[in-house]
Amino acid sequence: MKKMALIGSAGLIMIMAGTAMAADPAPDAAHDWTGPYIGLNIGYGFGDQEQSDDTGYTSGNQDIDGVVGGGQIGFNYQMDSIVLGAEADFQFAGIDGDFESTNNWGCGEVYDKCSTQVDWFGTARLRLGYAFDNLLPYVTGGIAYGSVDSDIKTDEPGWNVSDTNVGWTVGGGLEMAFYEHFTGRVEYLYVDLGDTESTGQYDFSASANFSVVRAGVNYAF
């Protein structure tokens, strides 16, 4: 299901871009950014996670990465060249990693590798940009939320965290109006989902922090 959703996002972006080229007139030199919009995106996430327990031992930072894709909805308001906006997005994700940990931790040669995965996440952000006619560089930041599922593979049950956590995000991007109602963008976000506490029988937590680089297409109403 997750892979199909990611593939579907990529396909819909291509369809939207093709529709724009076929049916939408080119934008005026001084594009008006004010108004609501909706769109799709696809990209790549990469970062690290760390597991820890009540003994003071940790797994150390371990790599996680994978494809992300989803949709966004937002509103812009332009005052001269300043563009203020608000945006929310939801992402299906395949950001995960298996690893062998450092000494004194429950992964490695004796047990199977441990794992952490982020299956989905979303953000709600403010945006601040400066319009150069149909080109809009911007910065953005706000809250992030997502699912973190992490396991230590031992012969004892209960070493698992699986929860929806709330954190923060910050980033920036570059958006271009290439037809009257259509814009394209490239964007970078750093997402910190904080610590997710154990839902098993042992004191155990895991963190997930990652960067996202993505491209998207929006339809402005």
LOKOL-690561 format. One record per residue: chain; residue in three letters; x, z, y of N, C-alpha, C in turn; residue number from 0. Coordinates in Angstrom, 2 decimals, padded with zeros to 5 digits. Each point is the difference from the previous one (the first is absolute). Layout:
unit  code  nX  nZ  nY  caX  caZ  caY  cX  cZ  cY  pos
A  Ala  X  Z  Y  X  Z  Y  X  Z  Y  NUM
...
END
This chain:
unit  code  nX  nZ  nY  caX  caZ  caY  cX  cZ  cY  pos
A  Met  000.82  000.00  -001.20  -000.82  000.00  001.20  000.86  000.00  001.26  0
A  Lys  001.04  000.85  000.01  000.87  000.09  001.17  000.71  -001.31  000.26  1
A  Lys  000.55  -000.63  -001.06  000.71  -001.26  000.16  -000.96  -001.09  000.48  2
A  Met  -001.23  -000.01  -000.54  -000.97  -001.00  000.41  -000.35  000.15  001.47  3
A  Ala  -000.10  001.26  000.48  -000.32  000.23  001.41  001.12  -000.50  000.89  4
A  Leu  001.26  000.22  -000.39  001.13  -000.47  000.78  000.05  -001.52  000.03  5
A  Ile  -000.21  -000.63  -001.14  -000.01  -001.46  -000.06  -001.15  -000.56  000.84  6
A  Gly  -001.15  000.68  -000.06  -001.15  -000.44  000.78  000.26  000.08  001.49  7
A  Ser  000.70  001.06  000.45  000.33  000.12  001.42  000.86  -001.17  000.46  8
A  Ala  001.01  -000.35  -000.80  000.87  -001.12  000.36  -000.79  -001.30  000.07  9
A  Gly  -000.89  -000.22  -000.98  -000.79  -001.21  -000.01  -000.94  -000.10  001.19  10
A  Leu  -000.63  001.11  000.37  -000.92  -000.02  001.13  000.73  -000.23  001.31  11
A  Ile  001.22  000.53  000.13  000.79  -000.26  001.21  000.27  -001.50  000.13  12
A  Met  000.37  -000.65  -001.10  000.26  -001.43  000.04  -001.26  -000.79  000.34  13
A  Ile  -001.14  000.42  -000.55  -001.26  -000.69  000.28  -000.38  000.14  001.47  14
A  Met  000.16  001.25  000.54  -000.32  000.23  001.41  000.88  -000.84  000.91  15
A  Ala  001.30  -000.07  -000.31  000.92  -000.79  000.82  -000.36  -001.48  -000.06  16
A  Gly  -000.35  -000.49  -001.19  -000.38  -001.39  -000.14  -001.29  -000.32  000.74  17
A  Thr  -000.97  000.91  -000.05  -001.26  -000.18  000.72  000.25  -000.07  001.50  18
A  Ala  000.89  000.87  000.50  000.31  000.01  001.42  000.55  -001.34  000.45  19
A  Met  000.93  -000.56  -000.75  000.63  -001.26  000.38  -001.01  -001.13  -000.01  20
A  Ala  -000.99  000.07  -000.90  -000.96  -001.08  -000.14  -001.12  000.06  001.02  21
A  Ala  -000.40  001.22  000.44  -001.24  000.12  000.76  000.14  000.65  001.36  22
A  Asp  001.08  000.69  000.30  000.08  000.79  001.22  000.88  -000.70  001.03  23
A  Pro  -000.46  -000.06  001.27  000.84  -000.62  001.03  001.20  000.86  000.34  24
A  Ala  001.04  -000.62  000.57  001.19  000.74  000.41  -000.36  000.96  001.13  25
A  Pro  000.72  001.14  000.11  -000.30  000.97  001.04  000.44  -000.47  001.37  26
A  Asp  -000.62  000.58  001.04  000.47  -000.26  001.34  001.41  000.58  000.16  27
A  Ala  000.72  -000.50  001.03  001.36  000.51  000.23  -000.02  001.50  000.26  28
A  Ala  -001.03  000.48  000.74  -000.15  001.43  000.26  -001.10  000.54  -000.92  29
A  His  000.38  000.41  -001.17  -000.97  000.46  -001.00  -000.57  001.36  000.40  30
A  Asp  -001.31  000.16  -000.16  -000.66  001.28  000.27  -000.06  000.80  -001.30  31
A  Trp  000.71  001.15  -000.04  000.09  000.80  -001.21  -001.15  001.00  -000.16  32
A  Thr  -000.88  000.12  000.98  -001.07  000.99  -000.07  -001.04  -000.38  -001.05  33
A  Gly  -000.41  001.01  -000.82  -001.08  -000.22  -000.95  000.33  000.52  -001.39  34
A  Pro  -001.01  000.02  -000.87  000.19  000.45  -001.39  000.61  -001.09  -000.86  35
A  Tyr  000.59  000.41  -001.13  000.58  -000.95  -000.94  -000.02  000.59  -001.40  36
A  Ile  000.14  -000.88  -000.97  000.09  000.41  -001.40  000.98  -000.94  -000.69  37
A  Gly  000.72  000.49  -001.02  000.99  -000.86  -000.62  000.49  000.51  -001.33  38
A  Leu  000.96  -000.74  -000.55  000.62  000.30  -001.29  001.51  -000.03  000.14  39
A  Asn  000.68  000.70  -000.92  001.46  000.05  000.05  000.57  000.12  -001.41  40
A  Ile  001.28  -000.33  -000.13  000.73  000.22  -001.23  001.47  000.23  000.34  41
A  Gly  000.68  000.83  -000.79  001.38  000.32  000.32  000.69  000.75  -001.12  42
A  Tyr  001.02  000.76  000.38  000.86  000.68  -000.97  000.32  001.39  000.52  43
A  Gly  -000.07  000.99  -000.90  000.32  001.38  000.35  001.22  000.47  -000.76  44
A  Phe  000.86  000.78  000.68  001.21  000.52  -000.65  000.38  001.33  000.65  45
A  Gly  000.42  000.96  -000.83  000.35  001.30  000.54  000.51  000.93  -001.07  46
A  Asp  -000.32  001.29  000.13  000.48  000.95  -000.99  -001.00  001.12  -000.21  47
A  Gln  000.19  000.74  -001.08  -000.80  001.17  -000.33  000.93  001.09  -000.50  48
A  Glu  -000.51  001.22  000.01  000.77  001.12  -000.52  -000.95  000.99  -000.67  49
A  Gln  000.37  000.47  -001.18  -000.76  001.02  -000.70  000.74  001.34  000.12  50
A  Ser  -000.77  001.09  000.08  000.61  001.33  000.09  -000.90  001.02  -000.68  51
A  Asp  000.59  001.15  -000.41  -000.79  001.07  -000.61  000.37  001.34  000.61  52
A  Asp  -000.60  001.08  -000.52  000.17  001.31  000.60  001.35  000.64  -000.34  53
A  Thr  000.81  -000.66  -000.80  001.33  000.54  -000.32  001.04  -000.39  001.04  54
A  Gly  -000.34  -000.92  000.89  000.94  -000.47  001.00  000.71  -001.28  -000.38  55
A  Tyr  -000.21  -000.49  -001.22  000.61  -001.26  -000.42  -000.85  -001.17  000.49  56
A  Thr  000.67  -001.13  000.27  -000.71  -001.22  000.39  000.57  -001.18  -000.76  57
A  Ser  -000.76  -001.07  000.00  000.44  -001.23  -000.66  000.96  -000.79  000.86  58
A  Gly  000.12  000.36  001.29  000.73  -000.85  000.94  -000.85  -001.20  000.38  59
A  Asn  000.38  -000.69  001.07  -000.76  -001.17  000.44  000.13  -001.14  -001.00  60
A  Gln  -001.14  -000.57  -000.39  -000.04  -001.08  -000.97  -000.78  -001.17  000.59  61
A  Asp  000.40  -001.23  -000.36  -000.60  -001.20  000.58  -001.38  -000.28  -000.57  62
A  Ile  -000.89  -000.45  000.90  -001.29  -000.57  -000.38  -000.20  -001.28  000.82  63
A  Asp  -000.69  -000.99  -000.58  -000.26  -001.23  000.74  -001.11  -000.77  -000.70  64
A  Gly  -000.51  -001.03  000.71  -001.04  -000.84  -000.58  -000.79  -000.76  001.05  65
A  Val  -000.87  -000.89  -000.46  -000.83  -000.84  000.86  -001.20  000.78  000.53  66
A  Val  -000.40  -000.29  001.25  -001.20  000.59  000.59  -000.86  -001.13  000.56  67
A  Gly  -001.30  000.23  000.06  -000.91  -000.97  000.59  -001.34  000.62  000.30  68
A  Gly  -000.65  -000.46  001.06  -001.30  000.56  000.35  -000.57  -000.63  001.25  69
A  Gly  -000.76  000.80  000.75  -000.67  -000.51  001.18  000.05  000.98  001.15  70
A  Gln  -000.27  -000.51  001.21  000.00  000.82  001.20  -001.17  -000.39  000.90  71
A  Ile  -000.41  000.97  000.82  -001.04  -000.22  000.99  000.40  000.75  001.25  72
A  Gly  -000.28  -000.60  001.18  000.45  000.67  001.22  -000.67  -000.54  001.24  73
A  Phe  000.44  000.52  001.14  -000.53  -000.40  001.31  001.13  000.07  001.01  74
A  Asn  000.10  -001.04  000.84  000.98  -000.04  001.08  -000.70  000.00  001.35  75
A  Tyr  000.68  000.57  001.01  -000.49  -000.06  001.38  001.20  -000.34  000.89  76
A  Gln  -000.09  -001.12  000.71  001.11  -000.47  000.83  -000.22  000.33  001.46  77
A  Met  001.03  000.59  000.63  000.01  000.28  001.44  001.25  -000.65  000.57  78
A  Asp  -000.18  -001.13  000.72  001.12  -000.84  000.43  000.80  -000.40  -001.25  79
A  Ser  001.27  000.43  -000.07  000.79  -000.36  -001.18  000.03  001.10  -001.05  80
A  Ile  -000.52  001.18  000.33  -000.02  001.13  -000.93  -001.19  -000.14  -000.94  81
A  Val  000.26  000.17  -001.30  -001.06  -000.07  -001.01  -000.03  001.31  -000.77  82
A  Leu  -001.14  000.70  000.10  -000.23  001.23  -000.75  -000.91  -000.31  -001.18  83
A  Gly  000.25  000.65  -001.14  -000.81  -000.29  -001.16  -000.08  001.15  -000.97  84
A  Ala  -000.95  -000.10  -000.92  -000.15  000.94  -001.11  -000.24  -000.82  -001.26  85
A  Glu  000.61  000.44  -001.10  -000.10  -000.76  -001.24  -000.02  000.92  -001.21  86
A  Ala  -000.78  -000.38  -001.00  000.00  000.69  -001.29  000.24  -001.04  -001.08  87
A  Asp  000.75  000.38  -001.04  000.23  -000.92  -001.10  -000.07  000.75  -001.33  88
A  Phe  -000.24  -000.75  -001.06  000.01  000.55  -001.36  000.82  -000.94  -000.87  89
A  Gln  000.93  000.58  -000.80  000.93  -000.79  -000.78  -000.07  000.35  -001.49  90
A  Phe  -000.13  -001.00  -000.85  000.31  000.15  -001.41  001.51  -000.09  -000.13  91
A  Ala  000.58  000.82  -000.88  001.46  000.07  -000.06  000.49  000.08  -001.44  92
A  Gly  001.19  -000.55  -000.20  000.71  000.14  -001.26  001.35  000.63  000.23  93
A  Ile  000.05  001.00  000.88  001.26  000.66  000.35  000.27  001.08  -001.04  94
A  Asp  001.06  -000.17  -000.80  000.27  000.98  -001.05  001.48  -000.06  -000.39  95
A  Gly  000.38  000.92  -000.87  001.37  000.03  -000.50  000.14  000.97  -001.16  96
A  Asp  000.81  -000.36  -000.99  000.39  000.88  -001.10  001.47  000.36  000.19  97
A  Phe  000.38  001.21  -000.35  001.38  000.40  000.27  000.49  001.06  -000.97  98
A  Glu  001.31  000.05  -000.12  000.68  001.10  -000.65  000.57  000.89  001.08  99
A  Ser  -000.27  001.29  -000.08  000.31  000.88  001.12  001.41  000.57  -000.08  100
A  Thr  000.31  000.82  001.01  001.28  000.70  000.04  000.01  001.12  -001.04  101
A  Asn  001.13  000.69  -000.12  000.11  001.12  -000.95  -001.03  001.09  000.32  102
A  Asn  -000.34  000.80  -001.02  -000.92  001.13  000.14  -001.42  -000.44  000.37  103
A  Trp  -000.35  -001.22  -000.34  -001.35  -000.48  000.26  -000.55  -000.63  -001.26  104
A  Gly  -001.32  -000.02  -000.14  -000.60  -000.35  -001.28  -000.17  -001.47  -000.29  105
A  Cys  000.92  -000.83  000.43  -000.03  -001.42  -000.34  001.39  -000.44  -000.39  106
A  Gly  000.09  -001.03  -000.81  001.32  -000.51  -000.34  000.17  -000.23  -001.47  107
A  Glu  001.13  000.41  -000.54  000.34  -000.35  -001.38  -000.90  000.70  -001.02  108
A  Val  -000.37  001.25  000.27  -000.78  000.76  -000.98  -001.45  -000.48  -000.03  109
A  Tyr  -000.59  -000.23  001.17  -001.40  -000.38  000.09  -000.12  -001.42  000.54  110
A  Asp  -001.21  -000.53  -000.05  -000.26  -001.30  000.59  000.19  000.06  001.51  111
A  Lys  000.13  -001.16  000.61  000.17  -000.03  001.45  -001.23  000.54  000.71  112
A  Cys  000.24  000.60  001.16  -001.11  000.46  000.84  -000.49  -001.14  000.88  113
A  Ser  -001.16  000.18  000.61  -000.59  -001.10  000.77  -000.80  000.53  001.17  114
A  Thr  -000.09  -000.83  001.05  -000.87  000.24  001.14  -000.62  -001.33  000.39  115
A  Gln  -001.28  000.00  000.36  -000.64  -001.23  000.44  -001.02  000.28  001.10  116
A  Val  -000.10  -000.97  000.92  -001.01  -000.01  001.06  -000.89  -001.21  -000.28  117
A  Asp  -001.25  000.27  -000.42  -000.92  -001.08  -000.38  -000.74  -000.58  001.19  118
A  Trp  -000.20  000.81  001.03  -000.70  -000.47  001.20  000.34  000.92  001.16  119
A  Phe  -000.14  -000.52  001.21  000.15  000.82  001.20  -000.71  -000.69  001.16  120
A  Gly  -000.19  000.73  001.06  -000.62  -000.56  001.20  000.55  000.67  001.24  121
A  Thr  -000.27  -000.58  001.15  000.43  000.58  001.27  -001.10  -000.14  001.04  122
A  Ala  000.04  000.86  001.01  -000.84  -000.11  001.19  000.93  000.21  001.19  123
A  Arg  000.17  -001.05  000.83  001.07  -000.01  000.99  -000.48  -000.46  001.37  124
A  Leu  000.73  000.42  001.04  -000.11  -000.57  001.34  001.09  -001.05  000.16  125
A  Arg  -000.27  -001.00  000.86  000.99  -001.03  000.27  000.20  -000.15  001.50  126
A  Leu  001.23  -000.28  000.40  000.35  -000.27  001.40  000.88  -001.24  000.03  127
A  Gly  -000.48  -001.05  000.70  000.74  -001.24  000.05  000.13  -000.55  001.41  128
A  Tyr  000.86  -000.99  000.14  000.19  -000.71  001.28  -000.13  -001.48  -000.29  129
A  Ala  -001.01  -000.64  000.61  -000.32  -001.39  -000.31  000.84  -000.96  000.82  130
A  Phe  000.64  -000.91  -000.69  000.65  -001.15  000.62  -000.86  -001.22  -000.35  131
A  Asp  -001.12  -000.14  000.75  -000.99  -001.04  -000.29  -000.53  000.16  -001.43  132
A  Asn  000.37  -000.91  -000.91  -000.55  000.08  -001.36  000.92  000.74  -000.96  133
A  Leu  001.02  000.69  000.52  000.93  000.77  -000.83  -000.12  001.48  000.36  134
A  Leu  -000.12  000.86  -001.02  -000.24  001.42  000.23  000.94  000.87  -000.85  135
A  Pro  001.13  000.46  000.56  000.77  001.05  -000.68  -000.67  001.35  000.24  136
A  Tyr  000.06  000.90  -001.00  -000.70  001.27  000.14  000.68  001.09  -000.83  137
A  Val  -000.29  001.24  000.38  000.36  001.17  -000.79  -001.29  000.65  -000.46  138
A  Thr  000.08  000.77  -001.09  -001.21  000.59  -000.56  000.33  001.30  -000.73  139
A  Gly  -000.97  000.89  -000.09  000.20  001.25  -000.71  -001.30  000.74  -000.19  140
A  Gly  -000.03  000.89  -001.00  -001.22  000.77  -000.28  000.11  000.75  -001.31  141
A  Ile  -001.13  000.17  -000.65  -000.05  000.74  -001.26  000.04  -000.97  -001.18  142
A  Ala  000.51  000.50  -001.13  000.02  -000.76  -001.25  -000.57  000.89  -001.11  143
A  Tyr  -000.60  -000.61  -000.99  -000.52  000.72  -001.15  000.20  -000.88  -001.23  144
A  Gly  000.13  000.63  -001.16  000.21  -000.80  -001.19  000.06  000.82  -001.27  145
A  Ser  000.02  -000.69  -001.12  000.03  000.61  -001.32  001.44  000.06  -000.50  146
A  Val  000.45  001.21  -000.39  001.32  000.18  -000.59  -000.17  000.60  -001.39  147
A  Asp  000.57  -000.68  -001.00  -000.08  000.46  -001.40  001.42  000.07  -000.54  148
A  Ser  000.44  001.22  -000.39  001.38  000.20  -000.43  000.03  000.83  -001.26  149
A  Asp  000.90  -000.37  -000.94  000.10  000.68  -001.29  001.44  000.35  -000.32  150
A  Ile  000.18  001.17  -000.62  001.26  000.34  -000.67  -000.28  -000.08  -001.49  151
A  Lys  000.72  -000.86  -000.70  -000.26  -000.24  -001.42  000.75  001.03  -000.85  152
A  Thr  -000.64  001.09  -000.33  000.60  001.02  -000.86  -000.88  000.18  -001.23  153
A  Asp  000.45  000.89  -000.90  -000.80  000.29  -001.19  -001.05  001.07  000.29  154
A  Glu  -000.11  000.45  001.26  -001.02  000.96  000.41  -000.99  -000.71  000.92  155
A  Pro  -001.30  000.19  -000.23  -000.99  -000.61  000.89  -000.06  000.73  001.34  156
A  Gly  -000.60  -000.63  000.99  -000.25  000.67  001.27  000.92  -000.38  001.13  157
A  Trp  001.04  -000.81  -000.27  000.92  -000.41  001.06  -000.48  -001.30  000.62  158
A  Asn  -001.02  000.09  000.85  -000.59  -001.17  000.63  -000.60  000.36  001.35  159
A  Val  000.17  -000.88  000.98  -000.73  000.11  001.25  -000.77  -001.30  000.20  160
A  Ser  -001.25  000.11  000.39  -000.82  -001.16  000.27  -001.05  000.39  001.02  161
A  Asp  000.14  -000.52  001.22  -000.90  000.44  001.05  000.01  -001.03  001.13  162
A  Thr  -001.00  000.09  000.88  -000.01  -000.76  001.24  000.56  000.88  001.10  163
A  Asn  001.01  -000.51  000.68  000.69  000.79  001.00  -000.09  -000.67  001.36  164
A  Val  000.13  000.81  001.06  -000.06  -000.50  001.38  001.34  000.23  000.67  165
A  Gly  000.52  -001.02  000.67  001.27  000.10  000.71  -000.06  -000.78  001.30  166
A  Trp  001.08  -000.71  000.31  000.08  -000.72  001.27  000.71  -001.33  -000.19  167
A  Thr  -000.14  -000.87  001.01  000.64  -001.30  -000.03  000.37  -000.45  001.40  168
A  Val  001.06  -000.79  000.13  000.43  -000.56  001.28  000.64  -001.35  -000.27  169
A  Gly  -000.07  -000.91  000.96  000.60  -001.30  -000.21  -000.19  -000.93  001.18  170
A  Gly  000.06  -001.28  -000.26  -000.14  -001.01  001.04  -000.16  -001.37  -000.61  171
A  Gly  -000.29  -000.97  000.86  -000.19  -001.34  -000.52  -000.03  -001.05  001.09  172
A  Leu  -000.23  -001.22  -000.41  -000.09  -001.15  000.89  -001.18  -000.85  -000.46  173
A  Glu  -000.94  -000.23  000.93  -001.22  -000.76  -000.32  -000.08  -001.22  000.89  174
A  Met  -000.51  -001.08  -000.55  -000.09  -001.26  000.74  -001.36  -000.63  -000.20  175
A  Ala  -000.64  -000.39  001.12  -001.26  -000.74  -000.07  000.32  -001.48  -000.19  176
A  Phe  -000.28  -000.54  -001.19  000.36  -001.39  -000.27  -001.21  -000.93  000.00  177
A  Tyr  -001.21  000.58  -000.01  -001.23  -000.73  000.26  -000.91  000.93  000.79  178
A  Glu  -001.11  -000.53  000.52  -000.82  000.78  000.94  -000.45  001.32  -000.59  179
A  His  -000.43  000.01  -001.26  -000.51  001.22  -000.62  000.94  000.59  -001.04  180
A  Phe  001.11  -000.63  -000.26  000.89  000.46  -001.06  001.36  000.42  000.56  181
A  Thr  000.51  001.11  -000.54  001.35  000.45  000.33  000.75  000.27  -001.30  182
A  Gly  001.31  -000.14  000.06  000.87  000.36  -001.12  000.98  001.06  000.45  183
A  Arg  000.46  000.81  -000.93  000.90  001.09  000.37  001.01  000.29  -001.10  184
A  Val  001.11  000.59  000.42  000.93  000.67  -000.90  000.12  001.43  000.51  185
A  Glu  000.10  000.96  -000.93  -000.08  001.41  000.39  000.85  000.86  -000.91  186
A  Tyr  000.58  001.05  000.61  000.73  001.01  -000.75  -000.66  001.36  000.21  187
A  Leu  -000.17  000.76  -001.08  -000.51  001.37  000.07  000.88  000.91  -000.84  188
A  Tyr  000.25  001.21  000.50  000.58  001.05  -000.82  -001.12  000.99  -000.32  189
A  Val  -000.18  000.30  -001.27  -001.11  000.85  -000.46  000.56  001.23  -000.69  190
A  Asp  -000.41  001.17  000.46  000.39  001.28  -000.61  -001.26  000.70  -000.48  191
A  Leu  -000.17  000.08  -001.32  -001.19  000.64  -000.57  000.20  001.47  -000.30  192
A  Gly  001.15  000.57  000.42  000.21  001.43  -000.14  000.17  000.43  -001.45  193
A  Asp  -000.23  001.29  -000.25  000.13  000.58  -001.34  -001.35  000.09  -000.68  194
A  Thr  -000.04  -000.41  -001.25  -001.21  000.11  -000.82  000.23  001.11  -001.03  195
A  Glu  -000.86  001.01  000.02  000.18  001.17  -000.86  -000.58  -000.23  -001.39  196
A  Ser  000.52  000.76  -000.96  -000.36  -000.15  -001.40  -001.48  000.27  -000.25  197
A  Thr  -000.58  -000.83  -000.88  -001.35  000.26  -000.51  000.07  000.48  -001.45  198
A  Gly  001.22  000.20  -000.51  000.20  000.48  -001.36  000.22  001.50  -000.03  199
A  Gln  000.58  000.50  -001.09  000.12  001.45  -000.18  001.29  000.56  000.58  200
A  Tyr  000.94  -000.85  000.47  001.27  000.47  000.53  000.10  -000.28  001.50  201
A  Asp  000.82  000.81  000.71  000.27  -000.25  001.41  000.92  -001.20  000.13  202
A  Phe  -000.50  -001.04  000.61  000.71  -001.27  000.01  -000.56  -000.85  001.14  203
A  Ser  000.86  -000.70  000.73  -000.47  -000.86  001.08  000.83  -001.28  000.03  204
A  Ala  -000.54  -001.01  000.64  000.69  -001.28  000.14  -000.29  -000.57  001.39  205
A  Ser  000.99  -000.68  000.56  -000.16  -000.66  001.29  000.14  -001.50  -000.17  206
A  Ala  -000.64  -000.76  000.91  000.11  -001.46  -000.01  000.09  -000.49  001.43  207
A  Asn  001.12  -000.63  000.34  000.24  -000.55  001.33  000.50  -001.43  -000.17  208
A  Phe  -000.57  -000.94  000.76  000.38  -001.38  -000.22  -000.23  -000.84  001.25  209
A  Ser  000.73  -001.11  000.06  -000.18  -001.01  001.04  -000.84  -001.14  -000.54  210
A  Val  -000.74  -000.63  000.89  -000.82  -001.15  -000.36  000.30  -001.14  000.97  211
A  Val  000.33  -001.16  -000.53  000.14  -001.22  000.78  -001.09  -000.97  -000.49  212
A  Arg  -000.84  -000.46  000.92  -001.13  -000.81  -000.44  -000.34  -001.08  001.03  213
A  Ala  -000.70  -001.03  -000.46  -000.50  -001.07  000.84  -001.51  -000.05  -000.14  214
A  Gly  -000.69  -000.40  001.08  -001.45  -000.02  -000.06  -000.61  -001.04  000.91  215
A  Val  -001.28  -000.26  -000.23  -000.80  -000.89  000.82  -001.26  000.73  000.44  216
A  Asn  -000.35  -000.12  001.29  -001.21  000.63  000.54  -000.96  -001.06  000.56  217
A  Tyr  -001.28  000.31  -000.10  -001.03  -000.78  000.68  -000.56  000.84  001.13  218
A  Ala  000.12  -000.48  001.23  -000.48  000.74  001.18  -001.39  -000.51  000.39  219
A  Phe  -000.92  000.93  000.23  -001.38  -000.36  000.35  -000.16  -000.18  001.50  220
END
